[in-house]
């Protein structure tokens, strides 16, 4: 360690140089470089965690900037993985960053996670959370989980020593569409920063064996009244005996949804409008702000009840703000109609505005 970089930690009673050395020897994998992952990565890098791994394959979008504060306007359209890694390396030359240019899937999870001591779940979907949990149980690795929703957030440490797993608290994934994510429900920009910072604190506690680790406890934070409460939950022994991953995790199916770029959609709307049916699945406020004239508005949460209004003799294109909700929408319709001509528009309205100008 050079100079006085960590002196405010090493001079701290009950921490000191020995625990700083434990940080330096640690290998921590962060799954996701978004609202939760960014504060985790920044604080762990600054505090001297020896090796940080980062799993990400998304690109930076304008709508990310209100909460993913490591990125700037000039980064829009760039790789989150490479942009975040470059900025993290500038923060601290004494530690390393390993990049995994992929989304976490059933086929790569065990291999990637096996190289790290501790995993941080900073993902934004249930499929990845259950995949991380199951892989950590198989590999006998602890993981720190965070989740956000509107003005609230949750943090816990799962599979730590003899403590419970994620499935001990949430045995099975919710039904698709039953819980809205931040793309639909929204999130106040500071909330993931608070929850991600709490996750970073739990990582440090696990690595350095401090007391008070959130094992068997779910911390629930409410930003409106600044309240924090804890819910205790027990270990279900059957959930600690997993030997194999599930045959399929929902996120893997999303990769098989056909998609098109905004250039191709623009061409279809001009040259083949009679056979094209465009559905905007954003909420009413978003659609009113900058919806395409050619689009029919059906919010994602109302989509299943509106299937009868979607013609079966046309090619259906789903569009949203950034391309995530449209993937879900396309999958819903494909499952209902056994693979009709259904597409998700890559990059959504944000990509359309970059290519063809601001709407509204």
N, C-alpha and C positions, 0 to 999 in steps of 0.2 A: 504493500500500500504506500502510495506516494504522499509525503507531506501530511497535511492536516485535513485531507478530503473528508474523512469520516469521524473527525474528532468530536463532533457534537453527539455522535452515537457511542463512540468508545469511551467517552467520559461520563456516559449515563450510567447511574447506579443500576445494578442488575442486568446490564447489557455488556459493556466493556469489550476489550479486544478479542476475547475468545469467541463471543457470539458473532462479532464481525467476521472472524475467520470462517465461521460456519456458513455465513451468507456467501462468502467468496467461493466456497467449495460446492455450493448448491447448483443444481440444474433444474430450472423451472420452465415448463411449457405453458404458454398462453394461447388458448384457442380463440381467435378472433381479435382483430385490431380495430374495433369499433368503439362505441361509447363506454363500455365497461373495460375493454382490453387496454385502451390507451392510458388511463391513469394507473392501471396495474403495472404496465410496462415501464412507464416513466418513473414511478417511484421505486420499483425494484431495481431498475438500471442505476438510478441516482444513488440508491442506498448500498450498492455494491454486490448484488447477486451475481455470482461468477459467470453463469451461462443462462441466457434467456433464449428459449425457442419460441417461434411465432408461426402459427398456422393461419393462413389467410389467402384468398384468391379473388377478393372483390376489388372493385375500383372505387376511387373517391368520387362522391357525388356532392352537388351543391347542398343538398338537404342534410348531409352529414356534418356540416361545419358548425352548426349550433351546439353540438355536444362532443364532437370528436376533435378536440382542440389542438392536437398536434399538427393537423392539416390546415393549409391556407387556401385562399382562392386560386392561387397559381397551381395548386396540386390537383384541382378537379380534373377527372379523367385519367389520372395516373394510378398505378398499382398501390393499394394500401400497404401491401407487404414490403415492397422496396422503399417506398417513401418513409414509412414508419421505421424500418430498420436503419436507413441512412441517418435519420434524425436521432435515433437512440444511440447509435455508435458515436455521434458527435458529443453526446452527453458525458460519456465515460469511456475512456480508452483502456481502462484496466480490466474490463469485463467484455464478454463476447455475446454476439447475437447470431443465432442460427435461424435460417428461414426455411419454411416448408411451403412451397408455392402450390397449394392445393386446398380444397375444402376437406374437412375430416370426413371419411367415409368408412363403411364397414371393411373395405378392402385394405385400408392403410392405417387404421386407428391403432391397432396393436403394435405395429412396427414403429410408428412415430412415438407413441407414448412410452414405449419401453426404454427409450434413451434418457428419460428424465426422472427426477426424484419426486416431483410434485407437479400436479396439473392444475391449471386455472381455467375454469369454464367461463369464458366471456362471450359465449355464443348468444344468438338471438332467436333460437327455435328449439322446440321440444325434441325433435328427432336427434339433434346433436347432443343435447343434454343427456338423453338416455343412452346414446352411443358412448359418450365419455364415461358415464357411470358404469356401464357394463364392462368396458375395456379396463377401467381402473380396478374393478373387482377381480377380474381375471388376472391382472398383473400385480394385484395387491399394492396399489398406489393410492395415496390420498388425493382428493381434489377439493379446491375451493370454488364454490358455485355462487354466482350472483345473477339476479334477475331484476328487471325494472318494468313498471307499468304505471303510466301516467305520472302521478306525484309520489309514487311509492317505490320501494325496492326491498329486496330480500338478500340475505347472505347466510351461508352455512358452510361447514367443513364436513365433507362426506368421506366415508371409508377410511377414516383415520384410526389406526390401531384397531380396537375392537368396536368402534363406533358404527352407527347406522349408515346405510347407503342412501342414495337419492330415492331409490325405489321403496325404502322403508317409510319415507315421507309421502312420496307420490308413486304409488305402486305401478300405475300404467299411464301412458300419455292421454291427454284429454282428446275428445273427439275433434276432428278438424273443424276449425271455424268457431268452436265454442268459447275460446279465449282469444281476444284480439291482441296482436302484437303492437309495437310502437308505430309500425307503418300505418296501422289503421286507427288505433286509439290515440296516438301521439305520446310524447314524453317531454317534460320540461328539461331543458338542456343541462342543468346542473345536477339532476338526479343521477344519471349514470356516473358522473364524476364522484359523487358522494359514495355510491355503492361500490364503484371500482376501487376507491381509496380504502374502503373498509375491507374489500377482498385482499388488497395488498397488505394490510395490517395482519390479516389472518395468515397469509403466506409467510410473513416474517416470523410470526409466533410459532408456526409449525416447524420452520427450518431451525430456529434457535431454541426450540423447546420451552418457550415461555408458557406461563399458565393462562388459563381463561380461554382456551381455544374453543370455538363454536362447534364442538363435537356433540351431536345429539340435540343441538339447539338451532332454531331458525330465528335469526334477527330480522325484524320487520321495521323498516324505517318509513315514516310518513313525513313528507316535506312540508305539508300544509301547517301542521301544528308542531313540527320538529320533534315528534315523539319516537321513541324506540321501545319496542317490546320484544320479549323472547318467548318462543313456544318450544317446549321440550318434546321430543319424540323418541321412542325406543328403537333398539335394533331388532329387526326381524331376521332371525338366524338363516332362514331359507334364502334370503337375498344376498348372503355372504358366500354362497357356495357355487356361484355361477362359473361354468367352465367354457362356455361358448357364447359368441355374439348371437343376436337374433338373426333369423334368416334375411330380414329386410328392415331397414330403418327408413322412415318416411322421406327423409331428405334425398335418399338415393334415387327415388322415383322421380323427383323434381327434375333431375338432370336429363330425363328421357322425354320431357315435354318439348314438342317442336317449338322453335322460336324463329322470329324474323327480325331484321333490323328495321329502323325507321325509314331508310331509303326504299326498301322493298314494300313496306306498308304504303308509303306515299305513292308509289307506282301503282299498287293495286287499287287504291282509292281513286286514282285518275283514270286508269285504263279498264278496270273491271268492277265498277261500283255495284252493278246489279247482282253480283255474286259474292259481295263482301259485306260482312256484318261485324262492325267494330263496337266493342263493349268497354266502357271505362268503369273500372271497379273501385275507384277511389270514393271517398266520402263526398257528401253534397257540397261542402265548402270548397274542397279542392276542385271539383268538377266545375263549379260556378266560376272559379277564378281563371282557369285556363283549359277548359275542356275543348276537344276538337268538335267542330260543327257536325262532322260525319258520325260521331260516336253516340251511342245510346248509353245512358247512365244507369247502371245497376250496381249498387254498393256490394262489396264482397260478402258482407254478412247477410245480404238478402238474395244472393245469387241462386242458391239451391232451390228456393221457393219460386224463382223466376225462370227456371229451365224451359217451361212451356212457351215462354215468350221469345226464345232464341230459335230461329229457323233451322231446320235440319238440312235444308237443301242449299245452304250457303256456307262458305268458309268463314269461320268465326275467329276474330282476332281480339284478344284481351289486352288492354293497356292500363297501366297505373302510373304512379309517380316515377318509380325507378326500375320497375321490372320484377319486383319480388312478389307483390300481390297478384300480378297477372299470371305468374307461374302457378300459384295456388288455384286461381280461378280456372285456368286451362286444365289443370289436373282434375278438378271437380267435374268439369263437363266431360272430359275424356273417360273418366270412370263411369259416368252415368250413361254415356252413349257408345261405349266400347270403341273409342278411338276415331270419332268423326274427324273431319278436317278442322282442327283446332290449333291455334298458335298463340304464343305469348310474345309481346313486342319487347325486344331487348332494350333496356335503358329507359323505357317508358317516356312520359312527357318530357322529362329532363333531357333525354337524348333528342327528342323531336325539336325542342327549343334550341338546342345547340346547333342542330343541322339546318333548321328552317326558320329560326327566329322566335322571339318571345310571343306567346299567345296571350289572349285576354284583352 
